[in-house]
Amino acid sequence: MILNALMEYYQRKELPPIGFDNQEIPFIIVIDGSGKFINLEDTRENQGIRPRAKQFKIPMGKERSGKNAWQTANIMWDHIGYVLGHPKEDTSEAKERANNQHKSFVSETEKVVTAFPKEIEFSAVLTFINSESFPQIISHPNWQEAIRIPGCNISFRVAGNSKTVGENPLLFEYVQASVMTETLNDDKSPTTEYFSHCILTGNHSKIARLQPTSPLPSKKSKSNAKIVSFQKNCGYDSYGKEQSYNAPISIPAAGAYGMALNHLLGSRQRLPIGEDTILFWSKKPDDLENQLLDIFGEPQKDDTNRNTEAVHNLYQSVKTGSFSTNDRDKNLFYILGLTPNAARISVRFWQVLTVRELADNIKQHFDDFTLEGSQRHNEYPSLQGLLKAITRTSGKHPYGNYEDIAPNLSGDTLNAILKNLPYPDTLFGHALRRIKAEGSIPPHGDKQHGSRLWIDQLRFTIIKACINRKIRYSNPTIKEELKMALDESNKNSGYRLGRLFAVLEKIQAESHPGLNATIRDRYYGAASGTPVTVFSILMRMKNHHVAKLENKGRAVNFEKMITEIMDGITDFPAHLTLDDQGRFSIGYYHQTQKFYQKTSKEGEE
């Protein structure tokens, strides 16, 4: 299913034919029809900080590695070692290697000329690389720019033609023929195994022994692994078949899905999350393909509102019904989660939804993350920002450290969002532990708390979203247990004890203005985990704090509030479950937010 979807994308995007690729070529050697040097053109354009070389649709670069890599040259383009025999270093070893590379390039060019002896462009290239014209290039002003680029690629153009020699239409025929007739391990593999029914197309075709590689980003290095791979001579071999013959995919089909995968890896339809790389595309073109990165990715420094605008647009279109069309109700949307590995790419998850289903699930995710007060700082947190919030904060990492996130949590969280499933228990547990470990700053609007205020609010939001998703999944009739704001009708003991703790803290703060630390700093963890060990002490302290309040009307109101919250609670529980500890935190947040709202209104009056 994955490979079929990638093949469909290859056809839809009209990507380069099998054996070709869009390759960046910084410099072009311009020659005349007789092979004489004319110019060294710089194709680079100023895009951002560094100039970006122009891309050309030319024969795909060949795989080469090991001590005999010099024997493999590309067709009508390569780096300066192959094309001009120019060494990387001024050493005898480097010069010998460059000389061998150049001989391989000449040999590859001779094959093309032999296949098309009447084509002037090919003959001109062969004449040039066999000539003594290289000093003219070295003296050209652009030469110093070329050698500054590591592994600088160079191709050719004959004067009077607008396209490079690598784009000559005859090469399409030549490359296609060489790909289809290439012989691999003739001395070890029976020739009957080169042809079979392709599992993707169903056609009886030549089967690829090796599958295409993909440059999957990794924290340590760029992984050139394969999404389909078999270890040679291992236990997976069956019926006498070796390597990729165990999963027969024709050479054209392998090239198509490989090119589609690599195209996605280099596009805006790629979302990096930790070690995972998420690719997304639709069967038919849809705007959501280009919006998903803005919705879940980190806001761009030069356009911080892009994330918010993308989510707002999605909300508006779903709300007004303009998003719901017959095409979007039927158009499939694919999400592929990949993780680099030593030998092969690991598929973390694979989701297939309609475009409408995906939009509804994304909207539900942001609905679940709505909590009163949090909108002032980040209405729609990015996925990375959400995950960073459950990690330890420090002076160096005030918003959390993405390096501390559990390896599988990123993919699991995104998978839950896309499928509208409960969020991972790990997400809930980490958020709960961080609130206990680092304390919590109530949303009192003090600007000096800055990032900590935003992190605390997001942690509370995570807990609220996790609990509501879990309840809704087990009982779809319950839309949400925990509301956006204070819910005085909620009778859950954990929720009410959280409210009670917030009231007791507020009484202490008003009776002792200017305190550096409150009961939150000392008792919050124990109060939310083992209430019986703490609340009896806090209730005795409350009596002392209420007595010190100068406003006796305020004291009466606090006592009424406590009575209302305690209604039905005869004994403090010995312990609270993890879910109820989460409800405790939300009750605490809601009640604290309510106090802040009242204080703000009084200040305005």
N, C-alpha and C positions, 0 to 999 in steps of 0.2 A: 504493500500500500504506500509506504514512504517513497520508494523508488519510482512507482508509477506517478505519484503526485509531482515528484521532481521532474520527470519526463514531460508531464503536461505543462509545467511551468517553463521548461526549456522551449517548447513549441510555442507557447503563448507569447513569450518575450522575444521570439525570433533571435535567439542568441547565435553566436558564430557557429558555422557548421562543424561537424565532428573533425577533430584534428586541428582546429583553429581556436584562437583566443584573442581577446583584446589586451594587447601587450604595450606597456609604456616604453617608448623608444626616445631617449633624450636627444640623440644626435643622428642626423641622416647624412651619409656621404653622397653627394651629387656628382654623377659622372655623365659623360656623353655616350653616344651609341657605340663608340670604339673603345670605351673603357678608360678614358682619360679623366683624371681628377679635375673637378670644377670648384666645388665648395663643400664646406662642412657646416650644415644647417643645425641650428639650435631650435628644437621644437618646444622647449619649456615655456610655460606661461606663469606669470606671478599669481599664484592662488594661495592666500594666507601668508605665513611666514616664509615657507620654502617654495621655490618654483616647482611646478608640477609638469612632468613630461607629457606630451600628447600620446594618446593611445591609438594603436593601429591594429586592424583585424588581420593578423598574420599567422603563419603556422605555429601551433602550440609548442612551447618549449619542451624538450625531451628530459626525462628523468635521467640523472647521472650522479653517481656517488662512488667512492672508493678510489683506489690508486689508478684505475684504468678509466676514470671519468673523462679524461682528455680525448678518448676515442669517440665520444658522442658529441656531435655538433648539431646545432639547429639549422633550419632551412632558411637561407637568405637573411638571417639576422643572428646576432649573438653578442656576447660582451667582447671588449676590445682585445682580449687575449686570443680568442678564436678568429675574429675578423681580421685583425691586423698583426697578430703575434706579439702584442705589447705586453711585457711581463708586469706583474703586480709590484715586484721588488727588483732591485738592481743586484740580483744574485745569480750565479750560474745555474742553480737549481730552478729558480723561477723562470729564467730565460729559456731553459730547455723545455719546461712544461708549456710555456706560451708557444714555443716553436712547434711542439707536437699538437697543441690545440689548433694552431693555424693550419697544419697539414690536414687535420680531420675536417676542418671547415672547407678547405679546397676540395677534398675528396667528396664531401656532401654536395658541393656546388657542381662538380663534374657530373654527378649522377643526374642532376636536374637538366644540365645542358645536353647530356646524352639522350634524355627522354624527350627534349624539345630542342633539337639542334637548330631550328630556324628562328627561334625566339631571340631577338636582338638583346632584350633586357638581360636575360640569363647569361648570354655569351659575354656581354659587356662587364658584368660582375666578375665572371671568371677571369677575363682578361686583366681587370684591375687588380684582383688579389694575387695574380701571378706576376704582376709588374713590379717595378722599382719605384712606385709613386708614393710610398709611405712617407718619405721626408717632406713632401708637400703638405701632408696632413699635419705632421708634427709642428711645422712652422706656421700653421693657420692660427689666427687669434682665438678660435673657440677650442683649440686642443687642450689648453690648460684647464678650461672649465670641464671638459670631458673626463680628464684623468683624476679630477677631484671627486668624481662620483664613483664609489666602490662598485665594481662589476658593471660599469656603464655599458648599456646595450646600444648597439649601432646597427642600422640597416642601410639600404641603398635606394636611390631614386635616379632614374635616367632623365636628364634635362629634357623638358618639353612635356613630361608626364606629370600629372597631378598626384598620382598615387605611388607608393613605394613599390619596389620590386616584389616584396613579400605579399603584396595584395594583388599581384597579377592573377587574373582568372584561371590561367593554365595551372597554377599551383593548387587550386582547389581540386582539380582532377587528379593531380599528381599525389597530393597528400592523402586524399580519400583512397586511392588505389594502394598506396604504401601501407596505410592503416589496415586495410582489409586483407592484404596478402602477406602481411608480416608473419614470419615464422618464429615461433618461440619454443626453444628446447626441443627441436626436432629429434635430437639424438636420444632423448629420454622419454618423451611422451608420444604415444601412438597418434598418428595423423587423424584417426577417426574421432578423436576426442576434441579436435578443433572445431568441429561442426556439430550442433545440436539444436534443439528447440529452445529459444530464449524464453525464460520465465517471465519476462516483461512484455515482449511483443508477440510471443507465440510463433515467430518466424523461425525457420530452419536456417541458422546463420553461423558464422564463425564466432566462437565463444572467446571472450577475453580471459586470459589466464591470470592477469593481474588487474585489479580494479584501480580507478583513479584516486589520487590522494587529494586531501583538502587541507588548506592552511588554517587549522583551528587555533585561535588565540589561547594562550596559557600564561599563568603567572610566571612560570619558570622560563618557558621558551615557546616558540611557535611550533605547534605539533602538526606534522605532515602525515597524519594517520589516514586510515581508510574506513569508510562506513561499512564496507563489505570486505572481509578479509579472512583467509584461512591460513593457518600455519602449515608450512610444507612438511609432508611426511608425518602427520600427527594422527591422533586417534579419531579425528573428525572425518578422515577420508573414508569413503564408502563406495562399494561396487567398483573398486579399482580406480576411482577418480582422485585427482590431486588438486590442491589449492582451490581456486575459484571455479573449477569444473564441477565442484560439489553443488554450486548454486549457479547454473549456467546462465550467464547474461551476455548477450551479443556485444561485440565491440562498439557498434553504433549506439546501442542502448546505454552501455556503460559510459561512453563519452558524453551522452546527452544528460544523464542524471548527475554526472560529475561536474559538468560545466554549469548546470543549474545550481547545484549546491555551492560551488565556488563563487558564482555570481551573487547569491544571497549573502554569503559571508562578507562580501565587499560592499554591500548596499546598506541603506537605512532600514532594511527589514531584518536587522540583526540587533538583538538586545543582549549585551553582556551582563551577566549576573554572577559575580564571583568567578568560579572555575567553569560555570555553565555558560553556554552560548545558545540563545533562543532565536530561532528563525521562524518567520511567519509570512504566509502568502495566501492568496485566495485563488480559487479555481478560475474565476473570471475577475477582471480588474475591479477593484473597489477602493474607495478613499481610505478605508480603515487600515489598509496595508501601510500607508504612509503616516497614519496617526498613532499607531500602537507604540512606536518608540517615544513619541512625545508624551503619551499617557503614562507609561511605566518607567521611562528612562529618567536620568538625572536632568534637571533643568539646565539649559545652556547658560554659560556665564554672560553672554551678550544678549540673551533673550530669556530672562528668568520667568516671564509670564507665559511662555509657550506651553508648559505643562498644564497650567490652569486653564488656558484658553482651549486646549485640545479636549480636556474633560468637560468643560462647559459646553462646547459645541456638541459633544456626544450626548450629554444630558438633554440639551435642547431638542436635538433631532429625535431622540427616543420619546421624549415627553410629548412633542407635537405630532408624532406619528409619521413625520417625514422620513424617518429612517426605515420604517417598515414598508418595504415594497416587495412585490412578488419575486424579483430577482434576489434580493437580500434574504428572503425567507428560504430560498433554495440554493443560493450560491454557497459553496463550501469554503470554509476557512481552515487552513492547516497551521498547526503550531508544533514545531519540532525542537525538543530540548536535547542538546549534545554536550558531552563532557570529554575533554581530551584524555587519551590513554597512551601507553607506550607503543602498542602495536596497532590498535584499532580504536575508532571513535565509539564511545559508549552512548547509546540512546537513552537519555534520562526519561523522556516521556514523549508521547505522540498523541496529539489531540486533533480531532476532526469535528468541527461544529459548523452550523450555518453562520453567516455573518450576523444575522439578527440575534441568534442565541449568544454569540460572543459579546455583542453590544449590551444585551440585557445582563449578562453575568458581570461585565465590567461595571455597569451602573450599580448593580447590587453590591459589589465590593465597596465602592465609594459611599453608598448609602449606609453600609454597616460601619464605616469609619467616620460617621458623623457623630460628633459629641459636642455638647454646648460649651462654648469658650474656645475650642481648638481652632475654629475657623479664623480667628484673629491672626494666627501665625502660619498655618499651612493647611489650606482647605483640602487639598488633594495630595497627600504625601506620595513621593515616588516610591517604587518598590525598594530601591536601595536605601532610601531614607528611613523607610519603615523598618527594615531589617537592622540598620545601624542603631536604631533606638533601643534595641534589646541587648546591646553590648555595653560594656563598661565605658563610662565617660572619663575624660581626663583633660588637663589643660591643653595637651597636644591634640586631643580628639574630643572637643566639646559636644559634638553631635554623635558620638559613638565611633567605633573603629570597625570598618567593614572586614578587616582581616580576621576578626574574632568570631565571625559568623560560622556556624557549623556547616561543613561542606555541602550537605544535601538539603539544608533548610531553604535555600534560595529557590531551587527548582520545585521543591514540595509546596512552598507557599504560592508560587505562580501557578502551579498546577491546580491548587485549590481555588484560586481566583477564576481561572479559565473555565473550570467545570462546576463552579458554584458548590463546592464541597466544604466541609468544616476545615478551618485552618489547622495546620499541624499543632499537636499538643506541645511540641518543643517551642513554638512561637509564644504560646500562652505562658508556658512555664518560665521561659527566660524573662519575659516582660514582668511577671510577678516577682521573680527573684531580684530584678534590678530595682524595683520600687522599694523592696525591703532593704536591700543592701545599701542603696544610695540615698534612702529617704525620699521625700517628695515635697516639692515646693508648690503650695496651692496657687491657683491662678489669680493672685492679687494685683497683677498689673505692674509690679515693680520692675522697671526697665533694667535694673542692675543684674537681674537673674538671667536675662537674655536667652541663651541657648538652652540652659537647664529647664527653663519654663516650657519651651517648645518640646523638649525630650520627654518631660514628665507627662505632659498632656497627651503626647502620642502613645506613651506606654499605657496610660489609662484607656485610650481609644482602642488599642490592640486587644486588651483584656475584654472590653465590652463587645467588640466584634467577634472574638473567638467564642465567647459564651453564647451569643445570639445565634451564630452559625450552627453551633453544636445542638442547641435546642431545636432550631428550625429543621435541621436535617433529620432528627429523630421524631419530630412532630410538626409536619408542614403547616398545620392549622395555626401554630403560634408564630407570628411574623417576627416578633422580637420580645424578649423578656425584659431586657434592660433598655430603657428609653434613652432618648438623646439628652434629656434633662431630668431633674429631680422627680422621682415617682413616689409620692407619699403613700400610694396604695400597695406598693411592693412589700409583702410580708415576709420575705425570705430573711432568716435570722442573720445571715452574713451581711446582706445589704443594709439591714437596719443597724447592726452593730457598727458598720462603717460610718453610717450617718451619726450614730451616737458618739463615736470617737471624734468626728469633726466638730460636733457641738461642744464636747468637753475641751477640745483644743481652743475653740473660739472663746469659751468662757475664761480659760487661762490667759489668753492673749489680751483680752479686754481688761481683766483684773490686774495684769502685770504688764503694762505697756513697755515696749522696748526690750523685751526678752530676746536674748541671742539664740536660745534654744527652747523648744516647746516639748510637750509630751510626745509629739510626733517623732522627734529625734531619738528618744529613749525607748518608747513603748510600742511604736507602730508594728514592728515585726511580730512581737509576742501577742499583741492585741488581735492581729489578723489570723494568727495560727492557733494559739491556745488562749482564747478569751478569758476563761475562768481564772487564770493566773494573774491577770492584769486589771480587769475591769473593776474588781472589788476595791483595789487600791485607787484607781482613777476616780471612782464614785466618791470615795472619802475625800480625795483631794478636791473634787468638785465643790463639796460643801464649803471648804475653806476659800476657794476662789470666788464663789457666788457671794459670800459674806463680804468680800472686799470690793464688790461692784458698787460704785457711787450711785448709779442710776438704778433704783429699786424696781422700777417698772421693767427695766431690762432684765433684772434678775428673775422677776416673775415670768416673763416671756420665755426665758431659757428653761425654767423648771417645767413649764407647760410643754415646751418642745420635747424635753426629755421624757415626760410622761407619755406623750403621743407616740414617740419612737419605741418606748419600752412596753407598750400595750401588747400583752400576750406573751412577753418574755418573762418567765418565772425564775429561770436559772441561766447563768451564762454557760454556753457549751464548753466542754472540756477541750474540744479541738474542732476546727473547721476543715472540711475537705478542700482540695485545691480549687475546685470550681467555686465554692463558697468564699474562699479567700479572695478570688477574683471579684465576686459580688461585693465583698467587704470594701475592696479598693474603689469600686465604682460608686458605692454608697457614700464613701468618704469624699470622693471627687465631686459628686453631685451636690452634696450638702455644703461643701466648701465653696463651690461655684455659686450656690444660692446666696451665701453670705456676701460674697464679692459683689453680686448684682445689686443687693440691697444697699451696700456701702456706696457703690457707684451712683445709684439713684439719689441717695441722701446727699452725696457730695455735689451733684448737679443742682439739687434744689437750694 
